[in-house]
Amino acid sequence: MIGVITGDIINSRNLETPGSWMIGLKEVFNNIGPAPGVWDIYRGDSFQLELTNPGLVFMTILHIKATVKSIKGIDVRMAIGIGEKKYAAERITEANGEAFIYSGEQFEKLKKEKLTMAIRSPWPEWDVEMNLYFKLASIVMDLWKPKTAELVKAVLNHPDKSQQEIADLLSIQQAAVSQGRKRAHLNELLELEHLVSIKVNSLTETYDHPH
């Protein structure tokens, strides 16, 4: 079982420097694996990414969201697919299997429904529950201002650093770190991340192939 994230940048063409979001995003992706086998950016503002550990899907979404939202005026839409991988190709966009199909179909649905985040897996009942959580999480995450997103990014990139160390890193007051975390609802989002990862790991371990 793998996780596949298919996404695109919302309003990317309105930016004065169109590729400004790409540098940060490539950093996130390169930490996961090399292009174009593990990730690829195509058609200018679309991307696809494969996670060998599907339990990391929501943490990865948080990283991507914080990276993109730290640039003013843009946002990101992402569809997660969890499932089997049938065919590995040199380019991720040519690979195939359940996870890729789920992610692609869910992505098309997101565009129609004007949502920014959803998941599809072999467990439809679980998907219904998760997509409700994701809708609620999106309400919070879609409102992040660049400074808030920058703070979230720093906290996620340095999970072991204290609030004071994060403050030093961003040249802000320690109080601003704690206020920023509250504004971002980061504690609640990390609780959701924990819930998703535990559940995905337990579901994938006990998954018996229905086909």
Residue pairs with C-beta under 8 A, 6 or more apart in sequence:
1 54
1 82
1 83
1 84
1 99
1 204
1 207
2 50
2 51
2 52
2 54
2 82
2 83
2 84
2 85
2 97
2 99
3 50
3 51
3 53
3 54
3 55
3 56
3 57
3 60
3 80
3 81
3 82
3 99
3 200
4 48
4 49
4 50
4 51
4 80
4 81
4 82
4 99
4 100
4 102
4 103
5 47
5 48
5 49
5 51
5 57
5 60
5 61
5 64
5 78
5 79
5 80
5 81
5 103
6 46
6 47
6 48
6 78
6 79
6 81
6 103
6 104
6 106
6 107
7 46
7 47
7 48
7 49
7 64
7 76
7 77
7 78
7 79
7 107
8 45
8 46
8 47
8 76
8 77
8 107
9 21
9 45
9 46
9 68
9 74
9 75
9 76
10 74
10 75
10 76
10 77
10 116
11 73
11 74
11 75
12 18
12 21
12 44
12 45
12 74
13 45
14 73
14 74
15 21
15 71
15 73
15 74
18 44
20 71
21 67
21 68
21 71
21 74
22 41
24 67
24 68
24 70
24 71
24 153
25 41
25 47
25 64
25 67
25 68
26 35
26 41
27 67
28 60
28 63
28 64
28 67
29 35
29 38
29 39
29 47
29 49
32 38
32 39
32 49
32 51
32 60
33 39
33 50
35 41
36 90
36 91
36 92
36 93
37 88
37 89
37 90
37 91
37 92
38 49
38 50
38 92
39 47
39 48
39 49
39 50
39 92
40 47
40 48
40 91
40 92
40 93
41 47
42 48
42 93
48 92
48 93
48 103
49 60
49 92
50 85
50 92
50 95
50 99
51 57
51 60
54 82
54 99
54 200
54 201
54 204
55 196
55 197
55 198
55 200
55 201
55 204
56 197
57 80
57 82
57 119
57 196
57 200
58 192
58 193
58 196
58 197
59 156
59 193
59 197
61 78
61 80
61 117
62 152
62 156
62 189
62 193
63 153
63 156
63 157
64 76
64 78
65 76
65 78
65 141
65 144
65 149
65 152
66 144
66 149
66 150
66 152
66 153
66 156
67 149
67 153
68 74
68 75
68 76
68 149
69 75
69 76
69 141
69 144
69 145
69 146
69 148
69 149
70 146
70 149
70 150
70 153
71 146
72 146
75 116
75 142
76 116
77 107
77 110
77 111
77 115
77 116
77 117
78 107
78 110
78 116
78 117
79 103
79 104
79 106
79 107
79 109
79 110
79 117
79 118
79 119
79 120
80 103
80 106
80 117
80 118
80 119
80 120
81 98
81 99
81 100
81 101
81 102
81 103
81 104
81 105
81 106
81 119
81 120
81 121
82 99
82 102
82 119
82 120
82 121
82 122
82 200
82 204
83 97
83 98
83 99
83 101
83 102
83 121
83 122
84 97
84 98
84 99
84 209
85 95
85 96
85 97
85 98
85 99
85 100
86 96
86 97
86 98
87 95
87 96
87 97
88 95
89 95
89 96
98 122
102 120
102 121
103 120
105 120
106 118
106 119
106 120
109 118
110 116
110 117
110 118
115 135
115 138
116 138
116 141
116 142
117 134
117 135
117 137
117 138
117 141
118 131
118 134
119 127
119 130
119 131
119 134
120 127
121 127
121 200
121 203
122 207
122 210
123 203
126 199
126 203
130 196
133 192
133 195
133 196
137 189
137 192
140 184
140 185
140 188
140 189
141 189
144 152
144 184
147 180
148 180
148 183
148 184
149 184
150 170
151 166
151 170
151 177
151 180
151 181
151 184
152 180
152 184
152 186
154 166
154 169
154 170
155 161
155 166
155 181
155 186
158 165
158 166
158 169
161 169
163 174
163 177
163 178
164 174
164 177
166 177
167 173
167 174
167 176
167 177
170 177
181 187
